[in-house]
Amino acid sequence: MLLNYPDIPEGLVVVSNIFSILKSSFSTLFYTTLLILMIIAGVKKLKMMN
């Protein structure tokens, strides 16, 4: 849904700020999940070896 801002630049700044915050939080979440999956995979490999 597009909103008609009286002053478009200000609205764009707010939207881009929200997107950058979302992007940074998503990348943090992604890397944390990746790290957890790697740890789980490593633990499973160690259990198989023993």
mmCIF entry with sequence, helices, sheets and N, C-alpha, C, O atoms, coordinates in Angstrom:
data_MODEL
# 
_entry.id   MODEL 
# 
_entity.id                         1 
_entity.type                       polymer 
_entity.pdbx_number_of_molecules   1 
# 
_entity_poly.entity_id                      1 
_entity_poly.type                           'polypeptide(L)' 
_entity_poly.nstd_linkage                   no 
_entity_poly.nstd_monomer                   no 
_entity_poly.pdbx_seq_one_letter_code       MLLNYPDIPEGLVVVSNIFSILKSSFSTLFYTTLLILMIIAGVKKLKMMN 
_entity_poly.pdbx_seq_one_letter_code_can   MLLNYPDIPEGLVVVSNIFSILKSSFSTLFYTTLLILMIIAGVKKLKMMN 
_entity_poly.pdbx_strand_id                 A 
# 
loop_
_entity_poly_seq.entity_id 
_entity_poly_seq.num 
_entity_poly_seq.mon_id 
_entity_poly_seq.hetero 
1 1  MET n 
1 2  LEU n 
1 3  LEU n 
1 4  ASN n 
1 5  TYR n 
1 6  PRO n 
1 7  ASP n 
1 8  ILE n 
1 9  PRO n 
1 10 GLU n 
1 11 GLY n 
1 12 LEU n 
1 13 VAL n 
1 14 VAL n 
1 15 VAL n 
1 16 SER n 
1 17 ASN n 
1 18 ILE n 
1 19 PHE n 
1 20 SER n 
1 21 ILE n 
1 22 LEU n 
1 23 LYS n 
1 24 SER n 
1 25 SER n 
1 26 PHE n 
1 27 SER n 
1 28 THR n 
1 29 LEU n 
1 30 PHE n 
1 31 TYR n 
1 32 THR n 
1 33 THR n 
1 34 LEU n 
1 35 LEU n 
1 36 ILE n 
1 37 LEU n 
1 38 MET n 
1 39 ILE n 
1 40 ILE n 
1 41 ALA n 
1 42 GLY n 
1 43 VAL n 
1 44 LYS n 
1 45 LYS n 
1 46 LEU n 
1 47 LYS n 
1 48 MET n 
1 49 MET n 
1 50 ASN n 
# 
_struct_asym.id          A 
_struct_asym.entity_id   1 
# 
_struct_conf.conf_type_id            HELX_P 
_struct_conf.id                      HELX_P1 
_struct_conf.pdbx_PDB_helix_id       AA1 
_struct_conf.beg_label_comp_id       ILE 
_struct_conf.beg_label_asym_id       A 
_struct_conf.beg_label_seq_id        8 
_struct_conf.pdbx_beg_PDB_ins_code   ? 
_struct_conf.end_label_comp_id       MET 
_struct_conf.end_label_asym_id       A 
_struct_conf.end_label_seq_id        49 
_struct_conf.pdbx_end_PDB_ins_code   ? 
_struct_conf.beg_auth_comp_id        ILE 
_struct_conf.beg_auth_asym_id        A 
_struct_conf.beg_auth_seq_id         8 
_struct_conf.end_auth_comp_id        MET 
_struct_conf.end_auth_asym_id        A 
_struct_conf.end_auth_seq_id         49 
_struct_conf.pdbx_PDB_helix_class    1 
_struct_conf.details                 ? 
_struct_conf.pdbx_PDB_helix_length   42 
# 
_struct_conf_type.id          HELX_P 
_struct_conf_type.criteria    ? 
_struct_conf_type.reference   ? 
# 
loop_
_atom_site.group_PDB 
_atom_site.id 
_atom_site.type_symbol 
_atom_site.label_atom_id 
_atom_site.label_alt_id 
_atom_site.label_comp_id 
_atom_site.label_asym_id 
_atom_site.label_entity_id 
_atom_site.label_seq_id 
_atom_site.pdbx_PDB_ins_code 
_atom_site.Cartn_x 
_atom_site.Cartn_y 
_atom_site.Cartn_z 
_atom_site.occupancy 
_atom_site.B_iso_or_equiv 
_atom_site.pdbx_formal_charge 
_atom_site.auth_seq_id 
_atom_site.auth_comp_id 
_atom_site.auth_asym_id 
_atom_site.auth_atom_id 
_atom_site.pdbx_PDB_model_num 
ATOM 1   N N  . MET A 1 1  ? 0.848  -1.189  0.000  1.00 0.00 ? 1  MET A N  1 
ATOM 2   C CA . MET A 1 1  ? 0.000  0.000   0.000  1.00 0.00 ? 1  MET A CA 1 
ATOM 3   C C  . MET A 1 1  ? 0.883  1.237   0.000  1.00 0.00 ? 1  MET A C  1 
ATOM 4   O O  . MET A 1 1  ? 1.741  1.401   0.867  1.00 0.00 ? 1  MET A O  1 
ATOM 5   N N  . LEU A 1 2  ? 0.664  2.107   -0.981 1.00 0.00 ? 2  LEU A N  1 
ATOM 6   C CA . LEU A 1 2  ? 1.466  3.327   -1.077 1.00 0.00 ? 2  LEU A CA 1 
ATOM 7   C C  . LEU A 1 2  ? 0.718  4.477   -0.433 1.00 0.00 ? 2  LEU A C  1 
ATOM 8   O O  . LEU A 1 2  ? -0.480 4.659   -0.651 1.00 0.00 ? 2  LEU A O  1 
ATOM 9   N N  . LEU A 1 3  ? 1.439  5.246   0.360  1.00 0.00 ? 3  LEU A N  1 
ATOM 10  C CA . LEU A 1 3  ? 0.849  6.426   0.987  1.00 0.00 ? 3  LEU A CA 1 
ATOM 11  C C  . LEU A 1 3  ? 1.367  7.663   0.285  1.00 0.00 ? 3  LEU A C  1 
ATOM 12  O O  . LEU A 1 3  ? 2.547  7.736   -0.058 1.00 0.00 ? 3  LEU A O  1 
ATOM 13  N N  . ASN A 1 4  ? 0.494  8.638   0.069  1.00 0.00 ? 4  ASN A N  1 
ATOM 14  C CA . ASN A 1 4  ? 0.923  9.897   -0.537 1.00 0.00 ? 4  ASN A CA 1 
ATOM 15  C C  . ASN A 1 4  ? 1.392  10.838  0.554  1.00 0.00 ? 4  ASN A C  1 
ATOM 16  O O  . ASN A 1 4  ? 0.587  11.417  1.285  1.00 0.00 ? 4  ASN A O  1 
ATOM 17  N N  . TYR A 1 5  ? 2.706  10.984  0.655  1.00 0.00 ? 5  TYR A N  1 
ATOM 18  C CA . TYR A 1 5  ? 3.263  11.899  1.648  1.00 0.00 ? 5  TYR A CA 1 
ATOM 19  C C  . TYR A 1 5  ? 3.222  13.310  1.100  1.00 0.00 ? 5  TYR A C  1 
ATOM 20  O O  . TYR A 1 5  ? 3.478  13.510  -0.088 1.00 0.00 ? 5  TYR A O  1 
ATOM 21  N N  . PRO A 1 6  ? 2.903  14.307  1.937  1.00 0.00 ? 6  PRO A N  1 
ATOM 22  C CA . PRO A 1 6  ? 2.972  15.705  1.499  1.00 0.00 ? 6  PRO A CA 1 
ATOM 23  C C  . PRO A 1 6  ? 4.405  16.058  1.102  1.00 0.00 ? 6  PRO A C  1 
ATOM 24  O O  . PRO A 1 6  ? 4.640  16.767  0.123  1.00 0.00 ? 6  PRO A O  1 
ATOM 25  N N  . ASP A 1 7  ? 5.364  15.541  1.893  1.00 0.00 ? 7  ASP A N  1 
ATOM 26  C CA . ASP A 1 7  ? 6.776  15.730  1.534  1.00 0.00 ? 7  ASP A CA 1 
ATOM 27  C C  . ASP A 1 7  ? 7.371  14.339  1.341  1.00 0.00 ? 7  ASP A C  1 
ATOM 28  O O  . ASP A 1 7  ? 7.680  13.651  2.314  1.00 0.00 ? 7  ASP A O  1 
ATOM 29  N N  . ILE A 1 8  ? 7.530  13.933  0.099  1.00 0.00 ? 8  ILE A N  1 
ATOM 30  C CA . ILE A 1 8  ? 7.960  12.579  -0.242 1.00 0.00 ? 8  ILE A CA 1 
ATOM 31  C C  . ILE A 1 8  ? 9.356  12.235  0.306  1.00 0.00 ? 8  ILE A C  1 
ATOM 32  O O  . ILE A 1 8  ? 9.529  11.139  0.839  1.00 0.00 ? 8  ILE A O  1 
ATOM 33  N N  . PRO A 1 9  ? 10.352 13.119  0.198  1.00 0.00 ? 9  PRO A N  1 
ATOM 34  C CA . PRO A 1 9  ? 11.693 12.742  0.683  1.00 0.00 ? 9  PRO A CA 1 
ATOM 35  C C  . PRO A 1 9  ? 11.708 12.278  2.141  1.00 0.00 ? 9  PRO A C  1 
ATOM 36  O O  . PRO A 1 9  ? 12.380 11.302  2.475  1.00 0.00 ? 9  PRO A O  1 
ATOM 37  N N  . GLU A 1 10 ? 10.972 12.973  3.005  1.00 0.00 ? 10 GLU A N  1 
ATOM 38  C CA . GLU A 1 10 ? 10.956 12.594  4.421  1.00 0.00 ? 10 GLU A CA 1 
ATOM 39  C C  . GLU A 1 10 ? 10.377 11.193  4.598  1.00 0.00 ? 10 GLU A C  1 
ATOM 40  O O  . GLU A 1 10 ? 10.899 10.389  5.371  1.00 0.00 ? 10 GLU A O  1 
ATOM 41  N N  . GLY A 1 11 ? 9.300  10.910  3.879  1.00 0.00 ? 11 GLY A N  1 
ATOM 42  C CA . GLY A 1 11 ? 8.688  9.588   3.945  1.00 0.00 ? 11 GLY A CA 1 
ATOM 43  C C  . GLY A 1 11 ? 9.644  8.510   3.464  1.00 0.00 ? 11 GLY A C  1 
ATOM 44  O O  . GLY A 1 11 ? 9.721  7.433   4.055  1.00 0.00 ? 11 GLY A O  1 
ATOM 45  N N  . LEU A 1 12 ? 10.382 8.802   2.381  1.00 0.00 ? 12 LEU A N  1 
ATOM 46  C CA . LEU A 1 12 ? 11.334 7.835   1.845  1.00 0.00 ? 12 LEU A CA 1 
ATOM 47  C C  . LEU A 1 12 ? 12.446 7.566   2.846  1.00 0.00 ? 12 LEU A C  1 
ATOM 48  O O  . LEU A 1 12 ? 12.902 6.430   2.978  1.00 0.00 ? 12 LEU A O  1 
ATOM 49  N N  . VAL A 1 13 ? 12.884 8.599   3.550  1.00 0.00 ? 13 VAL A N  1 
ATOM 50  C CA . VAL A 1 13 ? 13.941 8.430   4.553  1.00 0.00 ? 13 VAL A CA 1 
ATOM 51  C C  . VAL A 1 13 ? 13.465 7.488   5.654  1.00 0.00 ? 13 VAL A C  1 
ATOM 52  O O  . VAL A 1 13 ? 14.199 6.592   6.071  1.00 0.00 ? 13 VAL A O  1 
ATOM 53  N N  . VAL A 1 14 ? 12.237 7.692   6.122  1.00 0.00 ? 14 VAL A N  1 
ATOM 54  C CA . VAL A 1 14 ? 11.677 6.837   7.177  1.00 0.00 ? 14 VAL A CA 1 
ATOM 55  C C  . VAL A 1 14 ? 11.596 5.396   6.695  1.00 0.00 ? 14 VAL A C  1 
ATOM 56  O O  . VAL A 1 14 ? 11.987 4.474   7.410  1.00 0.00 ? 14 VAL A O  1 
ATOM 57  N N  . VAL A 1 15 ? 11.082 5.201   5.471  1.00 0.00 ? 15 VAL A N  1 
ATOM 58  C CA . VAL A 1 15 ? 10.936 3.852   4.919  1.00 0.00 ? 15 VAL A CA 1 
ATOM 59  C C  . VAL A 1 15 ? 12.295 3.185   4.763  1.00 0.00 ? 15 VAL A C  1 
ATOM 60  O O  . VAL A 1 15 ? 12.454 2.011   5.100  1.00 0.00 ? 15 VAL A O  1 
ATOM 61  N N  . SER A 1 16 ? 13.287 3.933   4.249  1.00 0.00 ? 16 SER A N  1 
ATOM 62  C CA . SER A 1 16 ? 14.613 3.339   4.049  1.00 0.00 ? 16 SER A CA 1 
ATOM 63  C C  . SER A 1 16 ? 15.261 3.007   5.386  1.00 0.00 ? 16 SER A C  1 
ATOM 64  O O  . SER A 1 16 ? 15.976 2.011   5.495  1.00 0.00 ? 16 SER A O  1 
ATOM 65  N N  . ASN A 1 17 ? 15.020 3.836   6.414  1.00 0.00 ? 17 ASN A N  1 
ATOM 66  C CA . ASN A 1 17 ? 15.542 3.533   7.752  1.00 0.00 ? 17 ASN A CA 1 
ATOM 67  C C  . ASN A 1 17 ? 14.943 2.237   8.282  1.00 0.00 ? 17 ASN A C  1 
ATOM 68  O O  . ASN A 1 17 ? 15.656 1.401   8.836  1.00 0.00 ? 17 ASN A O  1 
ATOM 69  N N  . ILE A 1 18 ? 13.635 2.071   8.113  1.00 0.00 ? 18 ILE A N  1 
ATOM 70  C CA . ILE A 1 18 ? 12.960 0.848   8.570  1.00 0.00 ? 18 ILE A CA 1 
ATOM 71  C C  . ILE A 1 18 ? 13.535 -0.358  7.838  1.00 0.00 ? 18 ILE A C  1 
ATOM 72  O O  . ILE A 1 18 ? 13.797 -1.394  8.450  1.00 0.00 ? 18 ILE A O  1 
ATOM 73  N N  . PHE A 1 19 ? 13.734 -0.223  6.510  1.00 0.00 ? 19 PHE A N  1 
ATOM 74  C CA . PHE A 1 19 ? 14.271 -1.334  5.732  1.00 0.00 ? 19 PHE A CA 1 
ATOM 75  C C  . PHE A 1 19 ? 15.682 -1.693  6.168  1.00 0.00 ? 19 PHE A C  1 
ATOM 76  O O  . PHE A 1 19 ? 16.023 -2.873  6.254  1.00 0.00 ? 19 PHE A O  1 
ATOM 77  N N  . SER A 1 20 ? 16.520 -0.670  6.450  1.00 0.00 ? 20 SER A N  1 
ATOM 78  C CA . SER A 1 20 ? 17.896 -0.955  6.863  1.00 0.00 ? 20 SER A CA 1 
ATOM 79  C C  . SER A 1 20 ? 17.917 -1.653  8.217  1.00 0.00 ? 20 SER A C  1 
ATOM 80  O O  . SER A 1 20 ? 18.725 -2.554  8.439  1.00 0.00 ? 20 SER A O  1 
ATOM 81  N N  . ILE A 1 21 ? 17.032 -1.242  9.123  1.00 0.00 ? 21 ILE A N  1 
ATOM 82  C CA . ILE A 1 21 ? 16.945 -1.893  10.436 1.00 0.00 ? 21 ILE A CA 1 
ATOM 83  C C  . ILE A 1 21 ? 16.510 -3.349  10.262 1.00 0.00 ? 21 ILE A C  1 
ATOM 84  O O  . ILE A 1 21 ? 17.076 -4.250  10.880 1.00 0.00 ? 21 ILE A O  1 
ATOM 85  N N  . LEU A 1 22 ? 15.500 -3.571  9.417  1.00 0.00 ? 22 LEU A N  1 
ATOM 86  C CA . LEU A 1 22 ? 15.024 -4.931  9.170  1.00 0.00 ? 22 LEU A CA 1 
ATOM 87  C C  . LEU A 1 22 ? 16.125 -5.784  8.562  1.00 0.00 ? 22 LEU A C  1 
ATOM 88  O O  . LEU A 1 22 ? 16.322 -6.937  8.947  1.00 0.00 ? 22 LEU A O  1 
ATOM 89  N N  . LYS A 1 23 ? 16.860 -5.186  7.580  1.00 0.00 ? 23 LYS A N  1 
ATOM 90  C CA . LYS A 1 23 ? 17.901 -5.936  6.897  1.00 0.00 ? 23 LYS A CA 1 
ATOM 91  C C  . LYS A 1 23 ? 18.992 -6.349  7.873  1.00 0.00 ? 23 LYS A C  1 
ATOM 92  O O  . LYS A 1 23 ? 19.456 -7.489  7.839  1.00 0.00 ? 23 LYS A O  1 
ATOM 93  N N  . SER A 1 24 ? 19.408 -5.426  8.751  1.00 0.00 ? 24 SER A N  1 
ATOM 94  C CA . SER A 1 24 ? 20.480 -5.743  9.699  1.00 0.00 ? 24 SER A CA 1 
ATOM 95  C C  . SER A 1 24 ? 20.024 -6.806  10.695 1.00 0.00 ? 24 SER A C  1 
ATOM 96  O O  . SER A 1 24 ? 20.790 -7.707  11.036 1.00 0.00 ? 24 SER A O  1 
ATOM 97  N N  . SER A 1 25 ? 18.773 -6.704  11.166 1.00 0.00 ? 25 SER A N  1 
ATOM 98  C CA . SER A 1 25 ? 18.289 -7.692  12.133 1.00 0.00 ? 25 SER A CA 1 
ATOM 99  C C  . SER A 1 25 ? 18.122 -9.056  11.466 1.00 0.00 ? 25 SER A C  1 
ATOM 100 O O  . SER A 1 25 ? 18.384 -10.085 12.089 1.00 0.00 ? 25 SER A O  1 
ATOM 101 N N  . PHE A 1 26 ? 17.684 -9.071  10.196 1.00 0.00 ? 26 PHE A N  1 
ATOM 102 C CA . PHE A 1 26 ? 17.543 -10.335 9.484  1.00 0.00 ? 26 PHE A CA 1 
ATOM 103 C C  . PHE A 1 26 ? 18.894 -10.991 9.260  1.00 0.00 ? 26 PHE A C  1 
ATOM 104 O O  . PHE A 1 26 ? 19.024 -12.205 9.413  1.00 0.00 ? 26 PHE A O  1 
ATOM 105 N N  . SER A 1 27 ? 19.927 -10.187 8.892  1.00 0.00 ? 27 SER A N  1 
ATOM 106 C CA . SER A 1 27 ? 21.243 -10.776 8.661  1.00 0.00 ? 27 SER A CA 1 
ATOM 107 C C  . SER A 1 27 ? 21.818 -11.316 9.963  1.00 0.00 ? 27 SER A C  1 
ATOM 108 O O  . SER A 1 27 ? 22.463 -12.364 9.967  1.00 0.00 ? 27 SER A O  1 
ATOM 109 N N  . THR A 1 28 ? 21.589 -10.608 11.073 1.00 0.00 ? 28 THR A N  1 
ATOM 110 C CA . THR A 1 28 ? 22.059 -11.096 12.376 1.00 0.00 ? 28 THR A CA 1 
ATOM 111 C C  . THR A 1 28 ? 21.380 -12.416 12.710 1.00 0.00 ? 28 THR A C  1 
ATOM 112 O O  . THR A 1 28 ? 22.030 -13.363 13.154 1.00 0.00 ? 28 THR A O  1 
ATOM 113 N N  . LEU A 1 29 ? 20.070 -12.474 12.495 1.00 0.00 ? 29 LEU A N  1 
ATOM 114 C CA . LEU A 1 29 ? 19.304 -13.690 12.749 1.00 0.00 ? 29 LEU A CA 1 
ATOM 115 C C  . LEU A 1 29 ? 19.802 -14.826 11.865 1.00 0.00 ? 29 LEU A C  1 
ATOM 116 O O  . LEU A 1 29 ? 19.934 -15.961 12.322 1.00 0.00 ? 29 LEU A O  1 
ATOM 117 N N  . PHE A 1 30 ? 20.082 -14.516 10.584 1.00 0.00 ? 30 PHE A N  1 
ATOM 118 C CA . PHE A 1 30 ? 20.548 -15.516 9.628  1.00 0.00 ? 30 PHE A CA 1 
ATOM 119 C C  . PHE A 1 30 ? 21.877 -16.104 10.073 1.00 0.00 ? 30 PHE A C  1 
ATOM 120 O O  . PHE A 1 30 ? 22.044 -17.324 10.091 1.00 0.00 ? 30 PHE A O  1 
ATOM 121 N N  . TYR A 1 31 ? 22.840 -15.228 10.439 1.00 0.00 ? 31 TYR A N  1 
ATOM 122 C CA . TYR A 1 31 ? 24.159 -15.710 10.840 1.00 0.00 ? 31 TYR A CA 1 
ATOM 123 C C  . TYR A 1 31 ? 24.094 -16.490 12.149 1.00 0.00 ? 31 TYR A C  1 
ATOM 124 O O  . TYR A 1 31 ? 24.820 -17.469 12.322 1.00 0.00 ? 31 TYR A O  1 
ATOM 125 N N  . THR A 1 32 ? 23.227 -16.062 13.077 1.00 0.00 ? 32 THR A N  1 
ATOM 126 C CA . THR A 1 32 ? 23.065 -16.785 14.339 1.00 0.00 ? 32 THR A CA 1 
ATOM 127 C C  . THR A 1 32 ? 22.513 -18.181 14.077 1.00 0.00 ? 32 THR A C  1 
ATOM 128 O O  . THR A 1 32 ? 22.981 -19.160 14.659 1.00 0.00 ? 32 THR A O  1 
ATOM 129 N N  . THR A 1 33 ? 21.511 -18.269 13.194 1.00 0.00 ? 33 THR A N  1 
ATOM 130 C CA . THR A 1 33 ? 20.924 -19.566 12.849 1.00 0.00 ? 33 THR A CA 1 
ATOM 131 C C  . THR A 1 33 ? 21.959 -20.459 12.190 1.00 0.00 ? 33 THR A C  1 
ATOM 132 O O  . THR A 1 33 ? 22.046 -21.649 12.493 1.00 0.00 ? 33 THR A O  1 
ATOM 133 N N  . LEU A 1 34 ? 22.760 -19.872 11.271 1.00 0.00 ? 34 LEU A N  1 
ATOM 134 C CA . LEU A 1 34 ? 23.799 -20.614 10.568 1.00 0.00 ? 34 LEU A CA 1 
ATOM 135 C C  . LEU A 1 34 ? 24.805 -21.173 11.568 1.00 0.00 ? 34 LEU A C  1 
ATOM 136 O O  . LEU A 1 34 ? 25.201 -22.335 11.475 1.00 0.00 ? 34 LEU A O  1 
ATOM 137 N N  . LEU A 1 35 ? 25.216 -20.340 12.525 1.00 0.00 ? 35 LEU A N  1 
ATOM 138 C CA . LEU A 1 35 ? 26.184 -20.756 13.546 1.00 0.00 ? 35 LEU A CA 1 
ATOM 139 C C  . LEU A 1 35 ? 25.627 -21.914 14.372 1.00 0.00 ? 35 LEU A C  1 
ATOM 140 O O  . LEU A 1 35 ? 26.330 -22.890 14.634 1.00 0.00 ? 35 LEU A O  1 
ATOM 141 N N  . ILE A 1 36 ? 24.362 -21.802 14.780 1.00 0.00 ? 36 ILE A N  1 
ATOM 142 C CA . ILE A 1 36 ? 23.731 -22.857 15.584 1.00 0.00 ? 36 ILE A CA 1 
ATOM 143 C C  . ILE A 1 36 ? 23.664 -24.158 14.785 1.00 0.00 ? 36 ILE A C  1 
ATOM 144 O O  . ILE A 1 36 ? 23.937 -25.231 15.324 1.00 0.00 ? 36 ILE A O  1 
ATOM 145 N N  . LEU A 1 37 ? 23.300 -24.069 13.495 1.00 0.00 ? 37 LEU A N  1 
ATOM 146 C CA . LEU A 1 37 ? 23.224 -25.266 12.659 1.00 0.00 ? 37 LEU A CA 1 
ATOM 147 C C  . LEU A 1 37 ? 24.591 -25.919 12.514 1.00 0.00 ? 37 LEU A C  1 
ATOM 148 O O  . LEU A 1 37 ? 24.699 -27.145 12.543 1.00 0.00 ? 37 LEU A O  1 
ATOM 149 N N  . MET A 1 38 ? 25.649 -25.097 12.356 1.00 0.00 ? 38 MET A N  1 
ATOM 150 C CA . MET A 1 38 ? 27.004 -25.629 12.235 1.00 0.00 ? 38 MET A CA 1 
ATOM 151 C C  . MET A 1 38 ? 27.417 -26.347 13.519 1.00 0.00 ? 38 MET A C  1 
ATOM 152 O O  . MET A 1 38 ? 28.032 -27.412 13.467 1.00 0.00 ? 38 MET A O  1 
ATOM 153 N N  . ILE A 1 39 ? 27.078 -25.763 14.673 1.00 0.00 ? 39 ILE A N  1 
ATOM 154 C CA . ILE A 1 39 ? 27.410 -26.383 15.963 1.00 0.00 ? 39 ILE A CA 1 
ATOM 155 C C  . ILE A 1 39 ? 26.688 -27.721 16.101 1.00 0.00 ? 39 ILE A C  1 
ATOM 156 O O  . ILE A 1 39 ? 27.280 -28.709 16.535 1.00 0.00 ? 39 ILE A O  1 
ATOM 157 N N  . ILE A 1 40 ? 25.400 -27.750 15.728 1.00 0.00 ? 40 ILE A N  1 
ATOM 158 C CA . ILE A 1 40 ? 24.615 -28.990 15.811 1.00 0.00 ? 40 ILE A CA 1 
ATOM 159 C C  . ILE A 1 40 ? 25.218 -30.053 14.893 1.00 0.00 ? 40 ILE A C  1 
ATOM 160 O O  . ILE A 1 40 ? 25.330 -31.217 15.280 1.00 0.00 ? 40 ILE A O  1 
ATOM 161 N N  . ALA A 1 41 ? 25.609 -29.655 13.676 1.00 0.00 ? 41 ALA A N  1 
ATOM 162 C CA . ALA A 1 41 ? 26.205 -30.592 12.727 1.00 0.00 ? 41 ALA A CA 1 
ATOM 163 C C  . ALA A 1 41 ? 27.523 -31.137 13.278 1.00 0.00 ? 41 ALA A C  1 
ATOM 164 O O  . ALA A 1 41 ? 27.803 -32.329 13.150 1.00 0.00 ? 41 ALA A O  1 
ATOM 165 N N  . GLY A 1 42 ? 28.332 -30.270 13.892 1.00 0.00 ? 42 GLY A N  1 
ATOM 166 C CA . GLY A 1 42 ? 29.606 -30.694 14.475 1.00 0.00 ? 42 GLY A CA 1 
ATOM 167 C C  . GLY A 1 42 ? 29.399 -31.682 15.608 1.00 0.00 ? 42 GLY A C  1 
ATOM 168 O O  . GLY A 1 42 ? 30.123 -32.673 15.713 1.00 0.00 ? 42 GLY A O  1 
ATOM 169 N N  . VAL A 1 43 ? 28.409 -31.416 16.461 1.00 0.00 ? 43 VAL A N  1 
ATOM 170 C CA . VAL A 1 43 ? 28.112 -32.314 17.582 1.00 0.00 ? 43 VAL A CA 1 
ATOM 171 C C  . VAL A 1 43 ? 27.664 -33.673 17.063 1.00 0.00 ? 43 VAL A C  1 
ATOM 172 O O  . VAL A 1 43 ? 28.064 -34.705 17.602 1.00 0.00 ? 43 VAL A O  1 
ATOM 173 N N  . LYS A 1 44 ? 26.837 -33.682 16.020 1.00 0.00 ? 44 LYS A N  1 
ATOM 174 C CA . LYS A 1 44 ? 26.365 -34.943 15.451 1.00 0.00 ? 44 LYS A CA 1 
ATOM 175 C C  . LYS A 1 44 ? 27.531 -35.743 14.877 1.00 0.00 ? 44 LYS A C  1 
ATOM 176 O O  . LYS A 1 44 ? 27.586 -36.962 15.041 1.00 0.00 ? 44 LYS A O  1 
ATOM 177 N N  . LYS A 1 45 ? 28.471 -35.061 14.200 1.00 0.00 ? 45 LYS A N  1 
ATOM 178 C CA . LYS A 1 45 ? 29.640 -35.748 13.637 1.00 0.00 ? 45 LYS A CA 1 
ATOM 179 C C  . LYS A 1 45 ? 30.484 -36.352 14.751 1.00 0.00 ? 45 LYS A C  1 
ATOM 180 O O  . LYS A 1 45 ? 30.951 -37.485 14.630 1.00 0.00 ? 45 LYS A O  1 
ATOM 181 N N  . LEU A 1 46 ? 30.682 -35.607 15.833 1.00 0.00 ? 46 LEU A N  1 
ATOM 182 C CA . LEU A 1 46 ? 31.474 -36.118 16.958 1.00 0.00 ? 46 LEU A CA 1 
ATOM 183 C C  . LEU A 1 46 ? 30.805 -37.337 17.584 1.00 0.00 ? 46 LEU A C  1 
ATOM 184 O O  . LEU A 1 46 ? 31.481 -38.300 17.946 1.00 0.00 ? 46 LEU A O  1 
ATOM 185 N N  . LYS A 1 47 ? 29.472 -37.298 17.711 1.00 0.00 ? 47 LYS A N  1 
ATOM 186 C CA . LYS A 1 47 ? 28.749 -38.425 18.295 1.00 0.00 ? 47 LYS A CA 1 
ATOM 187 C C  . LYS A 1 47 ? 28.856 -39.657 17.402 1.00 0.00 ? 47 LYS A C  1 
ATOM 188 O O  . LYS A 1 47 ? 28.947 -40.775 17.907 1.00 0.00 ? 47 LYS A O  1 
ATOM 189 N N  . MET A 1 48 ? 28.846 -39.469 16.075 1.00 0.00 ? 48 MET A N  1 
ATOM 190 C CA . MET A 1 48 ? 28.970 -40.588 15.147 1.00 0.00 ? 48 MET A CA 1 
ATOM 191 C C  . MET A 1 48 ? 30.353 -41.222 15.243 1.00 0.00 ? 48 MET A C  1 
ATOM 192 O O  . MET A 1 48 ? 30.489 -42.442 15.149 1.00 0.00 ? 48 MET A O  1 
ATOM 193 N N  . MET A 1 49 ? 31.383 -40.391 15.429 1.00 0.00 ? 49 MET A N  1 
ATOM 194 C CA . MET A 1 49 ? 32.754 -40.895 15.490 1.00 0.00 ? 49 MET A CA 1 
ATOM 195 C C  . MET A 1 49 ? 32.979 -41.725 16.747 1.00 0.00 ? 49 MET A C  1 
ATOM 196 O O  . MET A 1 49 ? 33.696 -42.725 16.705 1.00 0.00 ? 49 MET A O  1 
ATOM 197 N N  . ASN A 1 50 ? 32.382 -41.327 17.853 1.00 0.00 ? 50 ASN A N  1 
ATOM 198 C CA . ASN A 1 50 ? 32.593 -42.064 19.114 1.00 0.00 ? 50 ASN A CA 1 
ATOM 199 C C  . ASN A 1 50 ? 31.787 -43.362 19.146 1.00 0.00 ? 50 ASN A C  1 
ATOM 200 O O  . ASN A 1 50 ? 31.846 -44.101 20.129 1.00 0.00 ? 50 ASN A O  1 
# 
